[in-house]
């Protein structure tokens, strides 16, 4: 089997396609959460804390020299880090809720009584009896 054939079989499997769809949706969801944190959640928190813009909070280790054109600022941007941590917490919580919901659905499916197989037809019963008689004679 050629390399291309093996790759095609691998790529067409349902799990790989599901994974690709999950990654694409996850990337889009990450953009939504980033916008939610940066533009919806953090501005009111900053306003409540006296008009602080969290994305601008930083510890300057080396300030810029106004005499040069090159960017020389060296800073620890803890405000942007706080935004990123909040984004992670939101995504982790949503994933937790998603996994919890899937696990609950699986538990409910496992608890449901399994369908009872239908009773054999008269001809199946007769064939089973014939098979059993032939087994005892052999």
C-alpha positions in Angstrom: 0.0 0.0 0.0 1.4 3.3 -1.0 2.1 6.2 1.3 -0.6 8.3 -0.3 -3.2 5.6 0.1 -2.3 5.2 3.8 -2.5 9.0 4.3 -5.9 9.1 2.6 -7.3 6.3 4.8 -5.9 8.1 7.9 -7.3 11.5 6.9 -10.8 10.3 5.9 -11.4 8.6 9.3 -14.2 10.2 11.3 -12.1 10.9 14.3 -9.6 12.9 12.4 -12.3 15.0 10.7 -14.0 15.5 14.1 -10.7 16.6 15.6 -10.1 19.1 12.7 -13.6 20.6 13.2 -13.0 20.8 17.0 -9.7 22.7 16.4 -11.4 25.2 14.0 -14.3 25.8 16.4 -11.9 26.1 19.3 -9.9 28.7 17.5 -13.0 30.7 16.7 -14.2 30.3 20.3 -10.8 31.6 21.5 -11.3 34.8 19.5 -14.8 35.2 21.1 -13.4 34.8 24.6 -10.5 37.2 23.9 -13.0 39.8 22.7 -15.3 39.1 25.7 -12.4 39.6 28.2 -10.7 42.5 26.5 -13.8 44.5 25.5 -16.6 43.4 27.9 -15.3 42.2 31.2 -12.1 44.1 31.8 -13.3 47.7 31.0 -15.9 47.7 33.8 -13.4 46.2 36.2 -10.8 48.8 35.3 -13.4 51.5 35.7 -14.3 50.2 39.1 -10.6 50.3 40.0 -10.3 54.0 39.1 -10.1 54.0 35.4 -7.3 51.4 35.0 -6.7 49.9 31.6 -5.4 46.4 32.4 -3.8 45.9 29.0 -1.5 48.9 29.8 -0.4 47.7 33.2 3.3 47.0 33.2 6.5 47.2 35.3 9.1 49.1 33.3 12.5 47.6 33.7 14.2 49.9 31.1 12.5 53.0 29.9 12.6 54.2 26.3 15.1 56.9 25.4 13.3 59.7 23.6 16.5 60.7 21.7 16.5 57.4 19.7 14.0 56.0 17.2 14.5 52.4 18.2 12.1 50.8 20.7 14.2 50.2 23.8 11.4 49.7 26.3 11.8 46.6 28.4 8.7 45.9 30.6 6.9 43.1 32.3 3.3 43.5 31.1 1.4 41.9 34.0 -1.9 43.5 32.8 -1.9 41.7 29.5 -1.0 38.5 31.4 -4.0 39.0 33.8 -6.2 39.3 30.7 -4.7 36.1 29.3 -5.2 34.2 32.6 -8.9 35.3 32.7 -9.3 34.1 29.1 -7.8 30.7 30.0 -10.1 30.4 33.1 -13.2 31.1 30.9 -12.2 28.6 28.2 -11.3 26.0 30.9 -14.7 26.5 32.6 -16.6 26.2 29.3 -14.6 23.0 28.4 -15.4 21.6 31.9 -19.1 22.3 31.4 -19.0 20.7 28.0 -17.2 17.5 29.2 -19.6 17.4 32.2 -22.6 17.5 29.9 -21.2 14.8 27.6 -20.5 12.6 30.7 -24.0 13.1 32.0 -25.5 12.1 28.6 -23.3 9.0 28.5 -24.3 8.0 32.0 -28.0 8.4 31.1 -27.5 6.3 28.0 -25.8 3.6 30.1 -28.6 3.6 32.7 -31.3 3.3 30.1 -32.6 -0.3 29.8 -31.4 -2.0 26.7 -34.0 -3.0 24.2 -35.2 -6.6 24.6 -34.6 -8.6 21.5 -37.8 -9.8 19.8 -38.9 -13.3 20.5 -37.8 -15.8 17.8 -40.3 -16.6 15.1 -41.9 -20.1 15.0 -39.6 -21.1 12.1 -36.5 -20.0 14.0 -37.6 -21.9 17.1 -38.1 -25.0 14.9 -34.7 -24.6 13.3 -33.1 -24.2 16.7 -34.7 -27.5 18.0 -33.5 -29.3 14.8 -30.0 -28.0 15.3 -30.0 -29.1 19.0 -31.3 -32.6 18.0 -28.5 -33.0 15.4 -25.9 -31.9 18.0 -27.1 -34.6 20.4 -27.0 -37.3 17.8 -23.5 -36.4 16.5 
